Amino acid sequence: MSTAEAVQSSAKGLSVRDYIDALVNIIRSPAGFYAETRQEEGYRKPATFLCISAVFFATVSMSYFYDNSATMGFIYLANALFMPILAAVFTFILVGMTPGTRATFPQIFSVYAYASGAVMVVSWIPALGTVFELLRAALVTVGLVKACGMGWIRSLCCVALTALLLLCFFWSLAPVLIDIKTMLSSL
């Protein structure tokens, strides 16, 4: 595919066939897939890929575990969409704080969107959660190397520090949420 065709395909969005091809290619050859996405610009294709996977994940989780609770389905959907974006923001900040390769936010978001979307398709199975989180971390590491031009050590450090920042963020947010819940229940 020529560069002009790739740009036109990127502008059109993501068809069902493109989604399935991307899913298969991420699992089959993550390095090759991310090397191809290096030329992609914008958010449309990775965001669409993430949205489709998130809807599937939330739907299966809602119907299988929560007896079709729309509230839980919405929470799962919001979590599936929000976490890769937050992780991409933290990684972008970390990359910007260190000297060397400068990756753009759309590149980093693309890596997280594709890695998270690929893992979401099967991560709703509870017994496989830890294994698939490690797979997601591996996919992100490969993506940062191939799509963003980072070194392996730097990519591993960024992924590990992003995970640590996410944990610290939510641990620090917990007391605030408990106070909000207490305040709302007293009304």
URURFEN-V416636 format. One record per residue. N is the residue number from 0. RES is the residue in three letters. SS is DSSP state (@ for helix, = for strand, . for the rest). NEAR is the number of other C-alpha atoms within 8 Angstrom. Layout:
n	res	ss	near
N	RES	SS	NEAR
N	RES	SS	NEAR
//
This chain:
n	res	ss	near
0	MET	.	4
1	SER	.	5
2	THR	@	6
3	ALA	@	6
4	GLU	@	8
5	ALA	@	10
6	VAL	@	10
7	GLN	@	8
8	SER	@	8
9	SER	@	12
10	ALA	@	7
11	LYS	@	6
12	GLY	.	9
13	LEU	.	11
14	SER	.	6
15	VAL	@	6
16	ARG	@	6
17	ASP	@	8
18	TYR	@	10
19	ILE	@	8
20	ASP	@	8
21	ALA	@	9
22	LEU	@	9
23	VAL	@	8
24	ASN	@	11
25	ILE	@	13
26	ILE	@	8
27	ARG	@	6
28	SER	.	8
29	PRO	@	12
30	ALA	@	9
31	GLY	@	8
32	PHE	@	11
33	TYR	@	14
34	ALA	@	10
35	GLU	@	9
36	THR	@	8
37	ARG	.	10
38	GLN	.	5
39	GLU	.	9
40	GLU	.	8
41	GLY	.	6
42	TYR	.	9
43	ARG	@	10
44	LYS	@	10
45	PRO	@	11
46	ALA	@	10
47	THR	@	10
48	PHE	@	13
49	LEU	@	13
50	CYS	@	10
51	ILE	@	9
52	SER	@	12
53	ALA	@	13
54	VAL	@	9
55	PHE	@	9
56	PHE	@	16
57	ALA	@	13
58	THR	@	9
59	VAL	@	9
60	SER	@	12
61	MET	@	15
62	SER	@	10
63	TYR	@	8
64	PHE	@	7
65	TYR	.	9
66	ASP	.	7
67	ASN	.	9
68	SER	.	9
69	ALA	@	7
70	THR	@	6
71	MET	@	9
72	GLY	@	13
73	PHE	@	9
74	ILE	@	8
75	TYR	@	12
76	LEU	@	12
77	ALA	@	8
78	ASN	@	8
79	ALA	@	11
80	LEU	@	11
81	PHE	@	8
82	MET	@	8
83	PRO	@	12
84	ILE	@	11
85	LEU	@	8
86	ALA	@	12
87	ALA	@	12
88	VAL	@	10
89	PHE	@	10
90	THR	@	12
91	PHE	@	12
92	ILE	@	8
93	LEU	@	10
94	VAL	@	12
95	GLY	@	8
96	MET	@	6
97	THR	.	6
98	PRO	.	6
99	GLY	.	4
100	THR	.	8
101	ARG	.	7
102	ALA	.	10
103	THR	.	8
104	PHE	@	9
105	PRO	@	9
106	GLN	@	12
107	ILE	@	14
108	PHE	@	14
109	SER	@	11
110	VAL	@	13
111	TYR	@	13
112	ALA	@	14
113	TYR	@	12
114	ALA	@	12
115	SER	@	11
116	GLY	@	14
117	ALA	@	11
118	VAL	@	12
119	MET	@	11
120	VAL	@	10
121	VAL	@	7
122	SER	@	11
123	TRP	.	11
124	ILE	.	7
125	PRO	@	6
126	ALA	@	5
127	LEU	@	9
128	GLY	@	10
129	THR	@	7
130	VAL	@	7
131	PHE	@	10
132	GLU	@	9
133	LEU	@	8
134	LEU	@	9
135	ARG	@	11
136	ALA	@	9
137	ALA	@	8
138	LEU	@	10
139	VAL	@	12
140	THR	@	12
141	VAL	@	13
142	GLY	@	14
143	LEU	@	13
144	VAL	@	12
145	LYS	@	12
146	ALA	.	13
147	CYS	.	14
148	GLY	.	9
149	MET	.	10
150	GLY	.	7
151	TRP	@	9
152	ILE	@	6
153	ARG	@	8
154	SER	@	13
155	LEU	@	9
156	CYS	@	8
157	CYS	@	11
158	VAL	@	12
159	ALA	@	8
160	LEU	@	8
161	THR	@	12
162	ALA	@	9
163	LEU	@	8
164	LEU	@	9
165	LEU	@	9
166	LEU	@	8
167	CYS	@	8
168	PHE	@	8
169	PHE	@	8
170	TRP	@	8
171	SER	@	8
172	LEU	@	8
173	ALA	@	8
174	PRO	@	8
175	VAL	@	8
176	LEU	@	8
177	ILE	@	8
178	ASP	@	8
179	ILE	@	8
180	LYS	@	8
181	THR	@	8
182	MET	@	8
183	LEU	@	7
184	SER	@	6
185	SER	.	5
186	LEU	.	4
//
